[in-house]
Amino acid sequence: MTRIKLKNIDTRAPKRLNKEHVKRETQKLKFKLEELQNLMFAESKHAILVILQGMDASGKDGAIRYVFEVVNPMGCRVFSFKAPTEPEQKHDFLWRVHQHTPEKGLIHIFNRSHYEDVLIQRVHKWVDEKTIKQRYEHINNFERLLTDAGVVVLKFYLHISNDEQLVRLNERMSDKAKMWKYNEDDLKEREFWEQYMNAYESAFENCSVVPWNIIPADQNWYKEYLIAKKVVETLGGLKMKFPGLKPHGNGPQTSDKDN
């Protein structure tokens, strides 16, 4: 496939779009998502795995909160993947991820994912390039396995600009409602911006068994619209039906009092 160059992709919505109109459309999509998720839960033949990747402050938490707020909690789970724990480090890198993939009827959302093992670990050279290439292959096989098992995988990269990220990180130091998110390491990681962009582009190129969706993320209203639209279109394409009642025996049942 042609290598995706992130510097050539806009991080903002097209200027022709009307913000309020798009936000109204997003609300409609969210109610449609609620209906489709309920249908998928009832039919129990498909599962959805939503993978959200992006730089710090790209809006992963906000996308989860806003897009999926109408979904019945019985049918949706969210998992965040931070630095591996000591027990996780004693297993293969996919072990901690695989156990959280969705069963039929459910939506699972990964806030960061197995891609961290070919991103931050590559940027900081915690593993060598041979290992990274092996992991690309393992990821592709993992996503093939999920697809073959009836799990629809949706991968989103939230594409934020360097300037917008800095604005949001600074907000975390001044806004009491966001201060809990502040981590001084986030500013240190900005020094590796170009390395991260290269690592992402390499992941897009080498792990494309399931296609990536590059989502402009400088404006939350546009980011949320695009994610909601893709999830709804995907669910709608599954042609799901509510299960019908199955008749008992070989014919109509009658009670004794009818005889």
C-alpha positions as CSV (number, residue, x, y, z in Angstrom):
1,M,0.0,0.0,0.0
2,T,1.0,3.6,-0.4
3,R,2.7,4.9,2.7
4,I,0.5,7.4,4.6
5,K,2.3,10.7,5.3
6,L,0.6,12.3,8.3
7,K,2.1,15.7,7.5
8,N,0.0,15.7,4.3
9,I,-3.3,15.1,6.1
10,D,-5.1,18.0,7.7
11,T,-5.8,17.9,11.4
12,R,-8.9,20.2,11.1
13,A,-12.3,20.0,9.5
14,P,-12.9,21.3,6.0
15,K,-13.8,25.0,6.3
16,R,-17.0,24.6,4.4
17,L,-18.6,22.6,7.2
18,N,-21.0,24.2,9.7
19,K,-20.1,23.2,13.2
20,E,-23.6,23.3,14.6
21,H,-25.0,21.3,11.7
22,V,-22.3,18.6,12.2
23,K,-23.0,18.4,15.9
24,R,-26.8,17.9,15.2
25,E,-25.8,15.1,12.7
26,T,-23.6,13.5,15.4
27,Q,-26.6,13.5,17.8
28,K,-28.6,11.6,15.2
29,L,-25.8,9.1,14.7
30,K,-25.5,8.5,18.4
31,F,-29.2,7.6,18.7
32,K,-28.8,5.3,15.7
33,L,-25.8,3.8,17.4
34,E,-27.9,3.0,20.5
35,E,-30.5,1.2,18.3
36,L,-27.9,-0.8,16.4
37,Q,-25.9,-1.8,19.6
38,N,-29.1,-3.0,21.2
39,L,-29.8,-5.1,18.0
40,M,-26.3,-6.5,18.0
41,F,-26.6,-7.5,21.7
42,A,-29.9,-9.2,21.0
43,E,-28.7,-11.1,17.9
44,S,-25.4,-12.0,19.4
45,K,-23.7,-13.0,16.1
46,H,-21.2,-10.2,15.8
47,A,-18.8,-8.2,18.0
48,I,-17.1,-4.8,17.5
49,L,-13.6,-3.9,18.7
50,V,-12.9,-0.2,18.5
51,I,-9.2,0.7,18.7
52,L,-8.3,4.3,19.5
53,Q,-4.7,5.4,19.0
54,G,-3.2,8.9,19.1
55,M,-0.6,11.2,20.7
56,D,-1.2,12.4,24.3
57,A,-4.2,14.8,24.4
58,S,-5.5,13.8,21.0
59,G,-8.9,13.2,22.6
60,K,-9.3,9.5,23.1
61,D,-11.0,9.8,26.5
62,G,-13.4,12.5,25.2
63,A,-14.3,10.5,22.1
64,I,-15.2,7.4,24.2
65,R,-17.2,9.5,26.6
66,Y,-19.2,11.5,24.0
67,V,-19.7,9.0,21.2
68,F,-20.6,6.1,23.3
69,E,-22.5,7.8,26.1
70,V,-25.9,6.6,24.9
71,V,-24.9,3.0,24.6
72,N,-26.3,0.5,27.1
73,P,-23.4,-0.3,29.5
74,M,-24.4,-3.9,29.4
75,G,-23.2,-4.1,25.8
76,C,-20.0,-1.9,25.9
77,R,-16.7,-2.2,27.8
78,V,-13.7,0.1,27.8
79,F,-10.1,-1.0,28.4
80,S,-7.0,1.2,28.8
81,F,-3.5,-0.1,28.2
82,K,-0.7,1.7,30.0
83,A,2.8,0.5,30.8
84,P,2.7,-3.3,31.1
85,T,2.6,-4.6,34.7
86,E,5.2,-7.1,35.9
87,P,3.0,-10.1,35.3
88,E,2.1,-8.8,31.8
89,Q,5.8,-8.4,31.0
90,K,6.2,-12.2,31.6
91,H,3.9,-13.0,28.8
92,D,3.9,-12.3,25.1
93,F,3.0,-8.7,24.2
94,L,-0.5,-9.7,22.9
95,W,-1.5,-11.7,26.0
96,R,-2.9,-8.7,28.0
97,V,-4.8,-7.5,25.0
98,H,-6.3,-10.8,23.7
99,Q,-8.1,-11.5,27.0
100,H,-10.1,-8.3,26.6
101,T,-11.4,-8.8,23.1
102,P,-15.2,-8.8,22.8
103,E,-17.6,-11.7,22.9
104,K,-20.5,-11.9,20.4
105,G,-23.0,-9.1,21.0
106,L,-20.6,-6.6,22.6
107,I,-18.6,-3.5,21.8
108,H,-15.2,-3.3,23.3
109,I,-13.1,-0.1,23.1
110,F,-9.4,-0.1,23.5
111,N,-7.9,3.3,24.7
112,R,-4.5,2.6,23.3
113,S,-3.8,-1.0,22.4
114,H,-1.3,-3.6,21.2
115,Y,0.1,-0.9,18.9
116,E,1.9,0.7,21.8
117,D,4.3,-2.2,21.5
118,V,5.4,-1.0,18.1
119,L,5.2,2.7,18.9
120,I,6.6,3.9,22.2
121,Q,8.9,0.9,22.4
122,R,10.2,1.6,19.0
123,V,10.7,5.3,19.6
124,H,12.7,4.8,22.8
125,K,14.5,1.8,21.3
126,W,13.4,-0.5,24.1
127,V,13.3,-3.3,21.5
128,D,15.3,-3.8,18.3
129,E,14.0,-3.4,14.8
130,K,13.9,-7.2,14.2
131,T,11.5,-7.5,17.1
132,I,9.3,-4.7,15.8
133,K,9.0,-6.4,12.4
134,Q,8.1,-9.7,14.1
135,R,5.4,-7.8,16.1
136,Y,3.9,-6.3,12.9
137,E,3.4,-9.9,11.6
138,H,2.0,-11.0,15.0
139,I,-0.4,-8.1,15.0
140,N,-1.6,-8.9,11.5
141,N,-2.2,-12.5,12.4
142,F,-4.0,-11.4,15.6
143,E,-6.3,-9.2,13.7
144,R,-7.0,-11.9,11.1
145,L,-7.9,-14.2,13.9
146,L,-10.3,-11.8,15.4
147,T,-11.9,-11.1,12.0
148,D,-12.3,-14.8,11.2
149,A,-14.0,-15.2,14.6
150,G,-16.7,-12.6,13.8
151,V,-15.1,-9.6,15.5
152,V,-15.2,-6.4,13.4
153,V,-12.1,-4.4,14.1
154,L,-12.2,-0.6,13.7
155,K,-8.9,1.2,14.0
156,F,-8.8,5.0,14.5
157,Y,-5.8,7.2,14.7
158,L,-6.7,10.6,16.2
159,H,-4.6,13.0,14.2
160,I,-3.7,16.0,16.3
161,S,-1.3,18.8,15.3
162,N,1.8,19.5,17.4
163,D,0.5,23.1,18.2
164,E,-2.9,21.9,19.3
165,Q,-1.4,19.2,21.5
166,L,0.7,21.8,23.3
167,V,-2.4,24.0,23.9
168,R,-4.3,21.0,25.4
169,L,-1.3,19.9,27.6
170,N,-1.0,23.5,28.9
171,E,-4.8,23.4,29.7
172,R,-4.2,20.4,31.9
173,M,-1.9,22.5,34.1
174,S,-4.4,25.4,34.4
175,D,-7.9,23.9,34.3
176,K,-8.9,22.2,37.6
177,A,-11.2,19.9,35.8
178,K,-8.4,18.6,33.6
179,M,-5.5,18.8,36.0
180,W,-5.9,15.2,37.1
181,K,-4.7,14.2,33.5
182,Y,-1.5,16.1,33.8
183,N,1.7,14.0,33.5
184,E,5.0,15.8,33.2
185,D,6.2,12.9,31.0
186,D,3.7,14.0,28.3
187,L,5.7,17.2,27.7
188,K,8.9,15.2,27.6
189,E,7.4,12.9,24.9
190,R,6.8,15.9,22.7
191,E,10.6,15.9,22.1
192,F,10.1,12.7,20.1
193,W,7.3,14.0,17.9
194,E,8.9,13.2,14.6
195,Q,9.9,9.8,15.8
196,Y,6.4,9.1,16.8
197,M,5.0,10.2,13.4
198,N,7.5,7.9,11.7
199,A,6.5,5.0,14.0
200,Y,2.8,5.5,13.3
201,E,3.3,5.8,9.6
202,S,5.3,2.5,9.7
203,A,2.5,0.8,11.7
204,F,-0.1,2.0,9.1
205,E,2.0,0.6,6.3
206,N,2.9,-2.7,7.9
207,C,-0.3,-3.4,9.8
208,S,-3.1,-2.9,7.2
209,V,-4.9,-6.2,7.3
210,V,-7.6,-4.1,9.0
211,P,-7.6,-0.6,7.4
212,W,-6.9,2.5,9.5
213,N,-9.1,5.5,9.8
214,I,-7.2,8.7,10.1
215,I,-9.4,11.1,12.1
216,P,-8.6,14.9,12.1
217,A,-8.6,15.6,15.9
218,D,-7.9,19.3,16.4
219,Q,-11.7,20.0,16.7
220,N,-13.5,17.6,19.0
221,W,-16.9,18.1,17.2
222,Y,-15.5,16.9,13.9
223,K,-13.5,14.0,15.4
224,E,-16.6,12.8,17.2
225,Y,-18.8,13.0,14.1
226,L,-16.3,11.0,12.0
227,I,-16.0,8.2,14.6
228,A,-19.7,8.0,15.2
229,K,-20.4,7.9,11.5
230,K,-17.9,5.1,10.9
231,V,-19.2,2.9,13.8
232,V,-22.8,3.4,12.7
233,E,-22.1,2.6,9.1
234,T,-20.2,-0.5,10.1
235,L,-23.0,-1.8,12.4
236,G,-25.6,-1.0,9.7
237,G,-23.6,-3.0,7.2
238,L,-23.9,-6.2,9.3
239,K,-27.6,-6.7,8.2
240,M,-28.6,-7.7,11.7
241,K,-32.1,-8.9,12.7
242,F,-33.8,-9.4,16.0
243,P,-34.0,-13.1,16.8
244,G,-37.6,-14.5,16.4
245,L,-39.4,-16.9,18.8
246,K,-38.8,-20.5,17.9
247,P,-41.9,-22.8,17.8
248,H,-41.9,-25.8,20.2
249,G,-42.3,-29.3,18.8
250,N,-43.5,-30.0,15.3
251,G,-46.7,-28.0,15.2
252,P,-48.9,-25.5,17.1
253,Q,-49.2,-26.2,20.8
254,T,-52.7,-26.4,22.4
255,S,-53.6,-26.6,26.1
256,D,-55.8,-29.3,27.6
257,K,-58.7,-26.8,28.1
258,D,-58.9,-26.3,24.3
259,N,-59.7,-30.0,23.7
